[in-house]
Amino acid sequence: MCDQEHFEKDREEFERLGLVTRKQFGILLGAGVAMMLPEVANAVTVTESDVNVTTPDGTADCYFVHPSSGTAPAVLVWPDIFGLRPAFRQMGKRLAQSGYSVLVVNPFYRTKKAPTADAGAATPIDQVRPFTQGLNEGTQMTDAKAFIAWLDGQPSVAKNKKVGTQGYCMGGPFAFRTAAALPDRVGAVATFHGGGLVTDQPNSPHLEAAKSKAQFLIAIAANDDARSPKDKDIMKETFAKAGLPAEIEVYAGAAHGWCPPDSKVYNEAQAEKAWSRLLALYGKALV
């Protein structure tokens, strides 16, 4: 589902090179607490809450945050393998402060309520990998439909505007399949260091996404590109043939997992670049 076997090696390599330090990350990561993200210019006041969303397989615990007044386009956020945690709450709140109604989900609700990673992104991969068992194309699509139906039932969501969805690491394929599941509702898809976006199977996430009507932002870690250098070209060709706008870029110097602020390979400069491109995508696509 994702190139998680490389994650620990990436973090060790960045520490060895001195690109991250224990002083910067140790205590915060050990507690599962995110570093502070840069403030949002002209941030709107938001309302946040923990919510439960009914799906065909049970009840998903999620975090919902939205502007305190008026309506705003909805965004569905799929976290990485470490799941719903303080870092993703902070990321969701920041997006809401920029003018969006944001639902950050616990993709592992069938197995365990959030937090599913006790130490955030510092949690050993082997402790969270079992939570991915049983998640597949079918569950991704049924969950996506349930989550967006729930969003569409909220007074804070602008029903006359398209929905956005974004996924990190293993959440990348989830975001792609969200667009495939709801092609008339989803207008924008963003993935950041997404894993398993391109496979050799007929139901590859990139092929499913090409059936949608969305616009795409695909931000690729440099080391992921080094491992799978053909993926970006395959996606460019596929989306071009489908007539779907797609910004596909390899982020130089960024390692797998560089966007969440509790990651040991968090790269603020490149994460902020990705953030600015995300806002640009939503600004033009969620209309």
VENSULRA-V182014 format. One record per residue. N is the residue number from 1. RES is the residue in one letter. SS is DSSP state (2 for helix, 1 for strand, 0 for the rest). PSI is psi in degrees with one decimal (* if undefined). NEAR is the number of other C-alpha atoms within 12 Angstrom. Layout:
BEGIN
n->(N,N)
res->(RES,RES)
ss->(SS,SS)
psi->(PSI,PSI)
near->(NEAR,NEAR)
END
This chain:
BEGIN
n->(1,2,3,4,5,6,7,8,9,10,11,12,13,14,15,16,17,18,19,20,21,22,23,24,25,26,27,28,29,30,31,32,33,34,35,36,37,38,39,40,41,42,43,44,45,46,47,48,49,50,51,52,53,54,55,56,57,58,59,60,61,62,63,64,65,66,67,68,69,70,71,72,73,74,75,76,77,78,79,80,81,82,83,84,85,86,87,88,89,90,91,92,93,94,95,96,97,98,99,100,101,102,103,104,105,106,107,108,109,110,111,112,113,114,115,116,117,118,119,120,121,122,123,124,125,126,127,128,129,130,131,132,133,134,135,136,137,138,139,140,141,142,143,144,145,146,147,148,149,150,151,152,153,154,155,156,157,158,159,160,161,162,163,164,165,166,167,168,169,170,171,172,173,174,175,176,177,178,179,180,181,182,183,184,185,186,187,188,189,190,191,192,193,194,195,196,197,198,199,200,201,202,203,204,205,206,207,208,209,210,211,212,213,214,215,216,217,218,219,220,221,222,223,224,225,226,227,228,229,230,231,232,233,234,235,236,237,238,239,240,241,242,243,244,245,246,247,248,249,250,251,252,253,254,255,256,257,258,259,260,261,262,263,264,265,266,267,268,269,270,271,272,273,274,275,276,277,278,279,280,281,282,283,284,285,286,287)
res->(M,C,D,Q,E,H,F,E,K,D,R,E,E,F,E,R,L,G,L,V,T,R,K,Q,F,G,I,L,L,G,A,G,V,A,M,M,L,P,E,V,A,N,A,V,T,V,T,E,S,D,V,N,V,T,T,P,D,G,T,A,D,C,Y,F,V,H,P,S,S,G,T,A,P,A,V,L,V,W,P,D,I,F,G,L,R,P,A,F,R,Q,M,G,K,R,L,A,Q,S,G,Y,S,V,L,V,V,N,P,F,Y,R,T,K,K,A,P,T,A,D,A,G,A,A,T,P,I,D,Q,V,R,P,F,T,Q,G,L,N,E,G,T,Q,M,T,D,A,K,A,F,I,A,W,L,D,G,Q,P,S,V,A,K,N,K,K,V,G,T,Q,G,Y,C,M,G,G,P,F,A,F,R,T,A,A,A,L,P,D,R,V,G,A,V,A,T,F,H,G,G,G,L,V,T,D,Q,P,N,S,P,H,L,E,A,A,K,S,K,A,Q,F,L,I,A,I,A,A,N,D,D,A,R,S,P,K,D,K,D,I,M,K,E,T,F,A,K,A,G,L,P,A,E,I,E,V,Y,A,G,A,A,H,G,W,C,P,P,D,S,K,V,Y,N,E,A,Q,A,E,K,A,W,S,R,L,L,A,L,Y,G,K,A,L,V)
ss->(0,0,0,2,2,2,2,2,2,2,2,2,2,2,2,2,0,0,0,0,0,2,2,2,2,2,2,2,2,2,0,0,0,0,0,0,0,0,0,0,0,0,0,0,0,1,1,1,1,1,1,1,1,1,1,0,0,1,1,1,1,1,1,1,1,1,1,0,0,0,0,1,0,1,1,1,1,1,0,0,0,0,0,0,0,2,2,2,2,2,2,2,2,2,2,2,2,0,0,0,1,1,1,1,1,0,0,0,0,0,0,0,0,0,0,0,0,0,0,2,2,2,0,0,2,2,2,2,2,2,2,2,0,0,0,0,2,2,2,2,2,2,2,2,2,2,2,2,2,2,2,2,0,0,0,0,1,0,0,0,0,0,1,1,1,1,1,1,0,0,2,2,2,2,2,2,2,2,2,2,2,0,0,0,0,1,1,1,1,1,1,1,0,0,0,0,0,0,0,0,0,0,0,0,2,2,2,2,2,0,0,0,0,0,1,1,1,1,1,1,1,2,2,2,2,2,2,0,0,0,2,2,2,2,2,2,2,2,2,2,2,2,0,0,0,1,1,1,1,1,1,0,0,0,0,0,0,0,0,0,0,0,0,0,0,0,0,2,2,2,2,2,2,2,2,2,2,2,2,2,2,2,2,2,2,0,0)
psi->(-30.4,156.1,47.7,-20.4,-19.0,-9.0,-48.9,-38.8,-39.5,-44.8,-41.4,-39.7,-41.3,-35.5,-41.7,-37.9,-5.7,17.2,-17.2,157.8,157.5,-37.9,-40.3,-41.1,-26.5,-61.2,-44.6,-44.2,-38.7,-30.7,-4.9,24.3,135.2,148.2,158.1,131.5,156.2,147.2,153.6,128.6,134.5,39.8,139.0,156.5,136.4,161.0,131.9,150.1,156.8,133.5,161.9,131.4,125.8,131.2,172.4,-19.4,5.7,-144.4,122.0,127.8,130.2,169.6,126.0,128.8,137.7,161.3,140.9,-17.1,152.9,-169.0,158.7,153.5,145.0,147.2,130.7,123.3,124.3,115.1,176.0,-169.1,-18.3,-5.7,-166.9,122.2,177.9,-38.9,-43.4,-26.7,-43.2,-42.2,-41.6,-41.4,-39.7,-39.4,-40.3,-38.7,-17.4,1.5,33.9,150.1,112.6,127.7,116.0,123.2,159.6,101.6,-11.4,22.0,-24.6,-25.1,-42.2,141.6,153.8,148.4,137.2,-11.0,104.7,-32.8,28.2,-140.0,-5.1,-3.8,132.6,135.8,-39.3,-21.5,-24.8,-19.2,-37.2,-24.2,-20.3,-14.2,133.3,-11.1,131.3,-173.2,-42.7,-47.3,-34.5,-42.2,-40.4,-38.2,-45.0,-45.1,-41.3,-42.5,-41.7,-33.3,-40.6,-45.6,-42.7,-14.5,0.2,136.3,-25.0,-6.9,131.1,107.0,-19.4,7.1,150.1,160.3,144.8,155.1,144.5,143.9,146.6,132.5,-119.2,-19.4,-13.8,-53.6,-33.5,-43.2,-43.0,-44.9,-21.8,-44.1,-37.2,-35.6,-30.2,66.0,-26.2,-8.9,-35.7,124.1,-15.8,140.2,131.3,136.8,141.4,121.7,45.8,138.9,139.3,29.8,-30.3,122.5,177.0,14.7,153.8,-18.5,26.1,140.1,-37.7,-32.2,-38.1,-43.8,-31.5,-10.6,-3.5,-171.0,23.1,168.0,149.9,145.5,117.5,104.1,119.4,132.4,146.2,-40.5,-27.0,-40.4,-37.3,-33.6,-33.0,70.5,-18.2,-16.4,-43.9,-38.0,-37.1,-44.0,-40.9,-45.3,-43.1,-46.7,-34.0,-44.0,-33.2,-6.8,28.0,125.6,131.5,120.0,111.2,118.3,140.7,127.0,105.7,133.4,-2.5,130.6,161.4,121.5,18.3,-10.6,-45.8,134.7,-7.1,7.2,143.1,-15.1,18.5,127.1,98.5,-43.8,-46.8,-30.9,-38.1,-33.7,-45.8,-39.0,-44.1,-36.9,-32.8,-47.5,-35.9,-41.8,-50.3,-35.4,-32.7,-22.5,-27.6,67.1,*)
near->(30,29,32,32,18,21,34,24,21,30,36,21,20,27,22,15,12,15,24,25,22,20,15,22,29,24,19,25,32,24,22,32,31,32,32,23,28,18,16,22,13,11,19,24,23,27,24,26,20,22,24,24,31,24,25,19,20,20,24,31,31,37,42,41,43,40,31,25,20,19,24,37,42,48,54,55,50,47,47,51,50,44,45,44,42,35,37,46,41,30,41,43,37,34,44,40,29,34,36,44,50,50,50,50,52,42,52,39,30,25,23,22,26,34,34,35,36,25,31,40,46,38,30,25,29,17,19,28,26,20,29,30,15,18,26,23,26,21,28,37,30,27,37,47,33,29,43,41,27,31,42,29,16,25,19,31,36,29,24,18,26,37,48,51,56,52,49,50,42,40,47,44,47,50,55,55,43,51,45,36,34,34,30,21,35,43,40,49,54,52,51,52,48,48,42,37,44,32,21,13,12,12,22,29,41,44,30,34,45,36,28,31,31,42,41,44,43,44,46,44,41,27,29,37,31,19,18,22,18,18,31,33,22,23,36,26,21,25,30,20,15,21,18,28,29,33,30,33,30,32,30,22,25,36,44,46,51,43,41,47,36,43,48,44,42,38,32,27,20,31,34,26,22,35,33,22,27,33,29,20,31,35,23,21,31,33,22)
END
